[in-house]
Amino acid sequence: MKVTNQIRSKVLKSAWKTYRAQENGGFSYKTLRVRTFAQILSDTWSFYKSKNYFAQQETSYVSLGQIAGETEKAIAFKAVLECVHTSQVVTKLAWFPKSQMQNGKVASWLVAKKENELVTRQSINITWA
């Protein structure tokens, strides 16, 4: 079981959200005791460990083809967007942080997120060139 920065971030965000909700009176039940952030963070870690969350977080990586551009911190791949109705083709660069890559492949969850950003409400097919 390896705890990555992504998992740490998720746990901290969850704990912070709980702490802020408690501070702002976001809980509707009156039996809630006021807890410090350290107590909430400890409880959040316990919750994630008990649900075996860490074992479920195996990230798969996908190859997107030729690299179209590169900076110190990110790599770009060409995305070809085609409208289903008009057959209009648009090529865009999709940038991915190097920290989310492994052996030239991009984390699949990040590819899905980027595809959602590139595709608007229209009917568009996306392919990676």
N, C-alpha and C positions, 0 to 999 in steps of 0.2 A: 504494500500500500504506500504510494508516494503522494505526498501532499504538494501539489503544484501551486504556483502563484495564482492561477485561476481559481482554485478551490479556496485558498486563503482569502482572496478578494470576495468570493461569494459569501463566505462565512462572516467576514467583517461587515459587508453590506447588509446582510440579514440581521446581524446583531445591532448595527447602528439604526436600522429601520425600526426595530423593536424598541430600542432605547428612546428614539425620538417620538414614537407613538405613545409611549408611556409618559414622556415629559409633556406632551401636548394634550393629554387626556384622550387619546385615540381609542382607548379600550372602554367598552361599554359596561363591563361587569365591575362591581365595586369591591370584590374580594382581592383585587390585585394589590400586591405590596410593592412599594417603590424599591427598585433595585439599582445598584450602580452599574455602569457600563461593563466593568470587569466581571460582575456576576452574570450579566446577560451574555457576554461573550463566552464565558465558561459553559453556560447552559446551551448556547448555540453549538459550540464544538461537540458537546456531549450528544446533542440531538443528531448532528450529522454523522457522528461515529456510530451511534446506535442504529441508524438506518442503513449502515454500510454504504454510505454515499460515495466514499472514496473509491471503492472497488468498481463502481458503476461508471466512473468517469474516464474510461478508456477512449482516448481521442483517435479517430481514424484520420488519415491524411490522404489527400488526392493530388494527382499531378494535373496541372492546367496547361501544359504545353510549353511553347517557347516563351522565354522572358522578354518582355517588350521594353522594359526600362528598369533602372535600379538606382537607388540612392543609398546613403549610409545606413538607413534604418528600414527601408521598405523595398519591395520588388513589385513591379507592375506586370500584369498579364493582359493580353488583348481579349476583350469580350465582344462578340458579334451579336447584336440585337436585331431581330427580324420581326417586323409586325406581321401578324397572321393575316390580317385583312387586306393590307395594301402592299405587302411584300417589300416594304421599304427596309433597307438594311443600314444600320448605324454601328460603327465600331467605336468602342470606348475603352479606356484603360482602367483597370481595376487594381488598386494598390493594396498590398497585403503587408503587414509588418513582419520583419524577419524573425521577430521573437515568437511568432505563431507558426513558423515553418520548421520542417524537419527534412533534411536531405532533398531540398528543392521542392518539397510537397507542402501544400497548405492544409491546415486543419479543416475538416469537412464542415464543422459548425460555422466557421468563418466564411467559407464559400457560400453556404446557404444564406447567411446574413447579407453578404455582398450581392447575391443574386436578387434578393428581395429589395435591396436599395436600387439596383439598376432597373428592375422591371417595375413599371408604374402600374396603374389600374388597367391599362390597355392589355390586349392579348398579344403578348410578345414571347417569342422563343429565344432562348439564349444558348449560345455555344461558345466554347473557349477555343480560341485559335492559337 
